[in-house]
């Protein structure tokens, strides 16, 4: 295994854990909101039946739980993430570590011709490199040709306007979290597998 991966393992693993925790918290509050909506609908549908009080009680119980979870959720995001924008920043930090590894071994991503795996029509190293650049320059809304080409291809491959970084939904947005998702880097093992295969070129 490349020494760079060993040296950055703690940082990368910690970043993946933070991203996963944020996803779980967001999913948890969304699930509680769905529960409240479900019982609200059952209450309305059965307001003239004998079961109305049952659904009313269930609705109120879920609303009480939802309020508590909402508070915990907001406290958590305020302290660690400042909501979704900081999740993107954490994702960007992980992409930065990955891109630095490529730079360390190859100098430039263009010299990395390894066939590790593809993200639709592009090699994974191109997506990592472009995503790191997009994350670092999204506030300017201006990207180098390599980054623009990569995201144009992502837009074509995934047919999703969030990848339209030159205009539209993707303009002026940090898309690092979206890239982490399509890389399947929501677990550290996948990240390390990809990076090991990418960086092993000059180990021996």
C-alpha positions as CSV (number, residue, x, y, z in Angstrom):
1,X,0.0,0.0,0.0
2,X,1.3,3.5,-0.9
3,X,2.7,5.4,2.1
4,X,0.5,8.4,1.3
5,X,-2.7,6.3,1.9
6,X,-1.3,5.2,5.3
7,X,-0.3,8.7,6.2
8,X,-3.7,10.1,5.4
9,X,-5.9,7.2,6.6
10,X,-7.0,8.8,9.8
11,X,-8.0,12.0,8.1
12,X,-9.8,10.3,5.2
13,X,-11.6,7.8,7.4
14,X,-12.7,10.6,9.8
15,X,-14.1,12.7,6.8
16,X,-16.0,9.7,5.5
17,X,-17.4,9.1,9.0
18,X,-18.5,12.7,9.2
19,X,-20.2,12.6,5.8
20,X,-22.0,9.3,6.7
21,X,-23.2,10.7,10.1
22,X,-24.6,13.8,8.3
23,X,-26.5,11.6,5.8
24,X,-27.9,9.4,8.6
25,X,-29.1,12.5,10.6
26,X,-30.8,14.0,7.5
27,X,-32.4,10.7,6.7
28,X,-33.6,10.3,10.3
29,X,-35.4,13.7,10.4
30,X,-36.9,13.1,7.0
31,X,-38.3,9.7,8.2
32,X,-39.9,11.4,11.2
33,X,-41.5,14.0,9.0
34,X,-42.9,11.2,6.8
35,X,-44.3,9.5,9.9
36,X,-46.0,12.7,11.0
37,X,-47.5,13.2,7.5
38,X,-48.7,9.6,7.5
39,X,-50.6,10.0,10.7
40,X,-51.9,13.4,9.7
41,X,-53.4,11.9,6.6
42,X,-54.9,8.9,8.6
43,X,-56.4,11.4,11.0
44,X,-58.0,13.4,8.3
45,X,-59.3,10.3,6.5
46,X,-60.8,8.9,9.7
47,X,-62.0,12.1,11.5
48,X,-65.6,10.8,11.5
49,X,-64.8,7.2,12.5
50,X,-64.4,5.5,15.8
51,X,-60.6,5.3,15.3
52,X,-60.2,9.1,15.0
53,X,-58.8,9.5,18.6
54,X,-56.3,6.6,18.0
55,X,-54.9,8.4,14.9
56,X,-54.9,11.7,16.7
57,X,-52.9,10.3,19.6
58,X,-50.5,8.6,17.2
59,X,-50.1,11.8,15.2
60,X,-49.4,13.9,18.4
61,X,-46.8,11.3,19.6
62,X,-45.0,11.4,16.3
63,X,-45.1,15.2,16.3
64,X,-43.6,15.3,19.8
65,X,-40.8,12.9,18.7
66,X,-40.3,14.9,15.5
67,X,-39.9,18.1,17.4
68,X,-37.2,16.6,19.7
69,X,-35.4,15.0,16.8
70,X,-35.6,18.2,14.8
71,X,-33.9,20.0,17.7
72,X,-31.2,17.4,18.0
73,X,-30.7,17.5,14.3
74,X,-30.4,21.2,14.1
75,X,-28.0,21.3,17.1
76,X,-25.9,18.6,15.4
77,X,-25.7,20.4,12.1
78,X,-25.0,23.8,13.6
79,X,-22.1,22.4,15.7
80,X,-20.4,20.2,13.1
81,X,-21.7,21.0,9.6
82,X,-23.6,24.3,9.4
83,X,-26.1,22.3,7.4
84,X,-25.6,21.1,3.9
85,X,-23.0,23.7,2.8
86,X,-20.5,22.2,5.3
87,X,-21.3,18.7,4.3
88,X,-20.1,19.8,0.8
89,X,-17.0,21.3,2.4
90,X,-16.2,18.0,4.3
91,X,-16.7,16.1,1.0
92,X,-14.4,18.6,-0.7
93,X,-11.7,18.0,1.9
94,X,-11.8,14.2,1.1
95,X,-11.6,14.9,-2.6
96,X,-8.6,17.2,-1.9
97,X,-6.8,14.4,-0.1
98,X,-7.4,12.1,-3.0
99,X,-6.3,14.6,-5.6
100,X,-3.2,15.3,-3.7
101,X,-2.3,11.7,-3.7
102,X,-2.6,11.6,-7.5
103,X,-0.5,14.7,-7.8
104,X,2.2,13.3,-5.5
105,X,2.5,10.1,-7.6
106,X,1.9,11.4,-11.1
107,X,2.5,15.2,-11.0
108,X,-0.7,15.7,-13.0
109,X,-3.8,13.7,-13.6
110,X,-3.0,13.5,-17.3
111,X,-0.1,11.3,-16.5
112,X,-2.3,8.8,-14.6
113,X,-3.5,6.4,-17.3
114,X,-4.5,3.6,-14.9
115,X,-7.7,1.8,-15.7
116,X,-9.1,1.4,-12.2
117,X,-12.8,1.9,-12.8
118,X,-15.0,4.3,-14.7
119,X,-17.7,6.7,-13.5
120,X,-20.0,6.2,-16.4
121,X,-17.9,7.3,-19.4
122,X,-14.9,8.7,-17.5
123,X,-12.0,7.3,-15.6
124,X,-12.3,7.8,-11.8
125,X,-9.1,9.9,-11.6
126,X,-10.5,12.5,-14.0
127,X,-13.7,12.8,-11.9
128,X,-11.7,13.1,-8.7
129,X,-9.4,15.8,-10.1
130,X,-12.2,17.8,-11.7
131,X,-14.4,17.6,-8.6
132,X,-11.6,18.8,-6.3
133,X,-11.1,21.8,-8.7
134,X,-14.9,22.5,-8.8
135,X,-15.1,22.3,-5.1
136,X,-12.2,24.8,-4.7
137,X,-13.4,27.3,-7.3
138,X,-17.2,27.1,-7.2
139,X,-17.5,30.5,-5.6
140,X,-15.8,32.1,-8.6
141,X,-17.9,30.0,-11.0
142,X,-14.9,29.8,-13.3
143,X,-13.1,26.5,-14.1
144,X,-10.2,25.3,-16.2
145,X,-11.0,23.4,-19.4
146,X,-10.4,20.0,-17.9
147,X,-12.9,20.6,-15.1
148,X,-15.4,22.0,-17.5
149,X,-15.1,19.0,-19.9
150,X,-15.5,16.6,-17.1
151,X,-18.6,18.1,-15.7
152,X,-20.1,18.5,-19.1
153,X,-19.6,14.8,-19.5
154,X,-21.1,14.1,-16.1
155,X,-24.1,16.2,-17.2
156,X,-24.5,14.1,-20.3
157,X,-23.9,10.8,-18.5
158,X,-26.3,11.3,-15.6
159,X,-28.7,13.7,-17.3
160,X,-28.8,15.8,-14.1
161,X,-28.7,19.6,-14.2
162,X,-26.8,19.8,-11.0
163,X,-23.7,19.0,-13.0
164,X,-24.2,22.0,-15.3
165,X,-21.4,24.0,-13.6
166,X,-21.2,26.7,-16.3
167,X,-24.9,27.6,-16.0
168,X,-28.1,26.4,-14.5
169,X,-28.5,24.5,-11.2
170,X,-24.8,23.6,-10.8
171,X,-23.5,27.2,-11.2
172,X,-21.9,28.6,-8.0
173,X,-22.6,25.4,-6.0
174,X,-20.1,23.1,-4.3
175,X,-20.8,19.7,-5.8
176,X,-18.3,17.7,-3.8
177,X,-21.0,15.8,-1.8
178,X,-22.8,14.8,-5.1
179,X,-19.5,13.5,-6.4
180,X,-18.8,11.6,-3.3
181,X,-22.1,9.9,-3.8
182,X,-21.5,8.9,-7.4
183,X,-18.0,7.6,-6.4
184,X,-19.7,5.5,-3.7
185,X,-17.3,6.9,-1.2
186,X,-19.8,6.7,1.6
187,X,-17.6,4.0,3.1
188,X,-13.9,4.3,3.7
189,X,-13.1,0.8,2.3
190,X,-14.3,1.8,-1.2
191,X,-12.2,5.0,-1.0
192,X,-9.1,3.1,0.0
193,X,-9.6,0.4,-2.6
194,X,-9.8,3.1,-5.4
195,X,-6.8,5.1,-4.1
196,X,-4.7,2.0,-3.6
197,X,-5.2,1.0,-7.2
198,X,-4.6,4.5,-8.5
199,X,-1.4,5.1,-6.5
200,X,0.3,1.7,-6.7
201,X,2.1,2.6,-10.0
202,X,5.3,3.9,-8.5
203,X,5.4,1.7,-5.4
204,X,7.6,-0.9,-6.8
